[in-house]
Structure formats: structure tokens, C-alpha cells
């Protein structure tokens, strides 16, 4: 069964909203996520298919879906696992990938905005969207606002390394950062590693041009000094370099959004290059094709390790609500993984862990309170 509320007025909707969610979306103990069904290259089909995969993995999950009723209702009608677990909220506007964040803010009935507002209103525990990154960041900051004690939110994601998965932040939310921002990123990244990766004592590194203490600018040096005095000082490894990301030298890589986004896109390009080179090697001759048949089990395992869908789901940290950004080109499996990440964050009370970590830093007077002036430059979010 799919519940649609288009026939209710806004006043009626306000009166019946709590009852509808309680009766239609399952018993206590279930987790309700808001979903922007219109964001991404393959929306809404990949979004609904992804929710069906996630529904099988997470029996406690329920979904508040926002988007075009005419486009979504037929898709929901063809699902089995989503029966009785979806409340459809029709919307009339859509935020496209090429829309500027300032223009997106003016769309009051966009599926992305309505989904974020559901979290702000306390209806949903978190939101997942594959839509415009800049618009998602701008709307989330305005609607949800940053958490007390956090100067700026950061975007974090998980990636592969030789020693297991690693967390990296910021990936594009903040082009310029001061020392306080980097310390806050370290606190949030450590909490993220505990929540999503299950690492009780995640190691942390500041991305720099060298590992020596004298390397880097004053902002990095000041952030490192603050982390050495902090409650997570034993987990602070020090400075790390670019090659340490893939090597897995530390569990959490902390950097500014400009550097982090460049590193992220470079890593994605390197993985695509490796895949293309392997394809060329194993199709170059009949002997090479025979070699592929012999090596196929190992190559299949490698493909699983490096499958980008496994790492889909960047998280906007430091907001008053859980916000997960799926890659715009994600298929159903990839979007389902983004839902996995959101549910992990909600069930493990991620934001409470961040607040506890910040409180410990404040008690130790470890946070940098006087930011180092940065060169004048326009703050933009990565698209």
C-alpha cells in the first residue's frame, strides 16, 4: 500500500500528519527517512528501486518520499517490499543539477527542500538526496542550521585504502578553512568513523605537503597543536601526505574543502584509469583473454572492493539533522548504500556523539577560538 496525501489541504495535513505517520508507517522503533525522489541522473526510478533494496536490508526503515506523484506512484505500485512503508508527499518543483544554490533557495515546493524541512520539523530522522550538491548544502544550512559549537558543516565520505576503509573530510563544503574548522572536522570525522566504520579508536591525520612538523602553513600547524592538546590527542597521528590516503596510514583524513575535493576527484579518476587499463590488457590478444579467464575470480573480488556503489553516500556533518548526499549518477544499489549510511547515522545517534566530542573539547579549552585571517575569497560549495 502507498499512502498519498495530495488530496489534503495544508491545514488538514498539519492536523493529520502525526497520526498518518504513526498509523501508516509502522510501529514504534521504526526509523523514518525523508527521501528526495527527484534528485540525480536516474530519478525517480533508481531512487524507488534503491529504496526497495534498502527496505529488504532494514526491516525497521520507513520512507517519506517527496516528488512528482505522476512519476513516482506507478513505480511504487510495482514494488512489493515497500508496501505499507512509504508515505508519498507530492511536490510541484524540482531542483536541477545546473541550478545555482541561490535560485534553488527560492523553490519552496521543491522535493529536496520539502524533504529537508521534514527533518527540521521532526517528522523524519534524516534525509537522503542524489540532487544538486550546492543546493543541498545551502538548503540544509538554512533549514536545519549548524549544530551549536560548530562553525561550519563539512562533507565527509568513505573511500578504499590498502588497510580498509578511510573517512575523508571536507570534500567541498568549505573552500577555505581556519584552524578551528579543521579541529572541528577532526572531531566530527572521528565520530563518523566510530558510527559508520565501527572503529572505537580511529586514528586522525591532517593532510599536508609533508609529514614533518615544520611543513605546512600556520593554519595547519595551529590545528595540529590544538589536536595534540585535545581529548583525542592519542588518536592524532600528525601530518599525512597524499599517498597516505590510499595507503590507509590513518582512518580519518582532515583537510579543507578545496584540497579534499581535488583529492576525491583525483582518486575517482585513478580508479577509472585502472579499470580501463585492465580492460585493455585482458582484451589485447587471445592469450590475454585466456589469462583473464584464469584471473577472473581475483578480478571479480577486486571489482567488489573498488565498486564505487559501495562507497556512495557522503554526509553533511555538523547540522541539526542527518543529511546524506548520494552521487548523482548512482544506480539503485548505489542509492541503497546511501540509505544504509543514513540509517547507521540515525540508529547510532551520530549527532549526539558529535555533541559529546565537542563538549569534551570545550571542557579542555582545546578548540581554537581566534581564527587566523584567510585571504579574501568567495565561499562556494562544490557542485
N, C-alpha and C positions, 0 to 999 in steps of 0.2 A: 504494500500500500504506500502511496505517495501523498503527502498532505500539502495542499496548495492553499495559500491564504489571499489570493488575488481578489477574491470577492469581498473581503472585509475592508471597511474604511480604516483610516489611520487611528481614529479614536477607538473603534471596535477592536482593532488589532492590539492596541495598547492594553485594553481590558482583558483580552483573551490570551495574550501572548504567553504568560507564565503557565496558565492551565494547558494551553496547546502543547507547549514543550514538555510538560510533565506527563500528560496522558499519551501523547503521540510518540515520544522519543524514548520511551523505556523507563526502567526502574532507577531508583537511587543507586549511585555507584557508577552509572554510565558517564562517559565523557562526551560532551557536545562540542564539536568543532565547527566554526564558520568557514565556508569554502567559497572562494570567488571562482565560479564555474566558467567565466568568460575570458579569463586571462590566459595567455600562452598561444603558441602557434597552432595547437591541435585542439583548442577548446571549441565546444564543451565536451566533445566525445571522449577525448583522452582523460579529462577530469572525472567524468562519471565512471568510466572503466577503471580508473585508478582508485576511486572510492570503493568500488566493488571488491577489488583486490584487498584493500585495507580493511574492509568490513570482515573479510574472512580471517585475516590475521588478528583482528582486535574485536572480539565479541562485545566489548563494552563501549565501542565507539558509536556515536550518533552524529549526524551531519545536518547543519543548517546551510542549505545551498542557495546562493544568490546568483541570478542571471535571467536570461531570456526564457520565459515559460514555454514558448512555442519550440524553442530549440532543445530544451532540457527535458520536458515532460515525456516525449517519445523515447528518449534514451533511458530514463528511469523506468518506464513501463517494460522495457526489455531486460531488466535486471531481476535477479532473484535474492541475492544476499542483502540488497538494500531495502527490501520490503519492510515497511514499518520503522525504518531507521533514518529516514530523510524527511526534512521539512523544507519545502521549496518556497523561497521568497522571490517572487518575480521582480525584476528591475527593468528600467527602460533605457538606461545609458550604459556605455561601455568605454573603458579606458584603453585605447590602442597603444601599441608599443612605441609609436613615434610621437605620442602626445607629450608635451612638456609638463613637468610637475605642476607648474603654476596654473596651467589650463585644467589639469586633472582635478585640482582642488575645487574648481567651480562646478563640477558634475556631482550634484547632490544625490542622484539616484543611480549612480554607477555601482555595479556589482562589487567592485573592490572596496569602495567606501562603505557601502552598507554592511559588508562582511566585517570590516574593522570596527564599525560602530556597534555591532552585535557584541564584540568583546568588551568595548568600553561600557556598554550598558549592563554588562554582567550576564547576558544571555548565553554567550559561548565562552569556552575556556581558552580558546586560541583561534587563530585564523591561518589559512593556507591559501596562497595565491601564486600563480605562474605568470602574473601580469607584469607590466612595466615596473622595473626596479626603482627608478627615480620617483615615480608616482607613489609606489607602495611605501617608500621611506618617508616621503613628505606627508602623506596622509596619516601614517602611523604615528609620526611625531606630533602632528597637530591634534589628532583624535585621541590617541592614547596617552601622549605626553611621556617625557622621560621619567624614569624612576628617581625618587629622592636620593640625592647623593651621587647621581650620575650626570656628568656634564654633557656628554654626547652618546647616543647609541652607536653601536658598532655592528657590522655584518660579519658573521662567523660561519665557517663551513668546515666539513671534514674532507680529508684527502688521503690518498695512499702513501705509504712510505715503506722502506725496507724492513722496518721493525713493527709495522702495524699502522693503524690509522692515526692521523695527526689533526689537530684543530688549528686553524689559522684565522686571525682577525687583526685589523679590519680589512675588508675586501672591497671597499669602495664607498662607504658611507661618509667618510671624512677625509678629504684630500690633504688637509694639514692638521697636525696634532701637536699638542704640547705634552710636557712630561706627565701632568696629571691624567690626561686622556689615556696615555699608554699604561699607566699603573691601573687605571680602572679597567682597561681592556684585559690586562693580565688577570685581575680578579674575576671578571666575567668569563674569560676563557677557561680558567681553572675550574669554575663551577660547571661550565658546559662539558668539559672533559669528564668530570665526575658523573654528570647526569646522563649523557648520551653514550660515552665510551666505557663507563663504569670504572674509571681509574681513580682510586682513592687518594693517590699522591702524585698527580700529574706534574711532570717537570715543565718548566716555562723558560722560553728564550726570547730575547729581544733581537729582531732581525737587524743586522748591521753590515758594514762593509768589511768587517773583520771580527775575530773573536777576542782580540786583545783588549784590555780595559781602556787603553788610551785611544782606541779607534772610535769614530763617530762624532756627531755634533753634541752640543751641550744638552740638548733635549734628551737624547738617548742616555747620556751619562747621568743626568739628573734622575731620569726614570729608573735606571739601574740602581742608583744609590738608594732610592726610596724602596725599591723591591727588596734590597738586601736588609733593610730595617723592618720589613713588614712581617706579618704573621705567616706568610708563605715563603719566607726567606730560604728555608731549607729546600724548597722546590724550585727556587730560581737558579737556573743553570748559568745565566750570564748572557753574553752576546753570542749569536749564531749567524752563520752566513747562508747565502742562497742554497748551496749544495746540502746544507744540513736539513732542509725541508724534506727532500726525497730520502735522505739517509735516515730520518727518524731520530735525530740526535736528541730532540726534546718532544714532548707530547703536545705542547701549545706554542705556536709561533705568534708573537705580538709585533705589529708594525702599524704604520699609518695606512690610510685607505688607498693612497696613490700607489705606494710600493706594493701593497698587498694585492691590488687588482692586477697590476702588471705581472706579478709573480704567478697569480692564479691563471691568467690567460696564457702565459708562457708555458706553464705546466700542462694545460689543456692541449695546447698546440704540440707539445713534445709527445704526448700520448698518441695523438692522431698521426704524427710523423712515424712513430714506432710501428703503429698498426699498418700504415701504408707500406713501409719498408719491408715488413714481414710478408705482406701480401705479394710484393714484387719478388722477393726471394723465393717464395714457395710456388710461384707460377712461372718462373723463368725457363724451365725445361722439364721434360718428362721425369728426369731423375729427381728434380726438386719437388715435383708433385708427389712422387713416391715418398720422398723424405717427409713431406707434410703428413701423409697418411700415418707414418710411423710416429711422428711427433704430435699428432692431433690431441691425444689425451692431455699432454702437458700444456699445449697451446690453449685448449679449452679452459683449463684451470687458470692460466694466465689471463684469459679473457674475462673470467669471472672476477678475478682480483681487481682488474683495471676497468671494469664496467662502470661508466660514468653514472648510470642509473643508481648504482649502489651508494653513490656519494651525493645524490641530489637532495637538496633541502638546506639552503643557507638560512641562518636565523638572525633576526634583528634583535640584538641583545641590549638591555638597559631600558626597555619600555615597560609601561604598566600593562603588560599583557603579552602573551606568546604570539609571535608573528614569524611565520616560516615562508621563505621565498623559494618556490620551485623554479628550476630552469625553464625558460620559456619554450624550449623545444622538447621538453620531456614527453615521453610516451606514457602509457598507463602505468607501467611498472615503476618508472621514474617518479611519477606523481605520487604513487602509493608510498614510496620511500619517504617523500617529503611529509606525508601524513604520519608515517612512523615516527619521524623526528618530532613533530608537533605533539604527538601523544606522549612520547618519552618526556618531553619538557613539562607537560601538564601533570602527568601522573607522579613524576618525581619532584614536583614543586620547585621547579628551577628558579623562578624569581625569588622565592624565599631564601634559597641558597645564596643568591647574589646579595640580597639584603644582609644576610648574616655575615658574609665575607666583607662587605663594606663597613659594617658595624665594627668588626674586629680591627680593620684598618684605622677607623676613626678613633677607636679607643687607644690605639698605639700611636696616634698622631702621625701615621705613616703616609697619608695622602699628600701629594704636592698641592699646596693651596695657592701659590702665586705662579700663574702660568708664565712661561717665557714668551715674550712677544714674537709672533711669527710674521714673516713678510706679508704685506697686504696682497690678498689673493682671494678670488671668489670661491666660496664653498659650494661645491656641486656634488651630486650623487652620481655614481657610476650607472650607466644605463646598460 
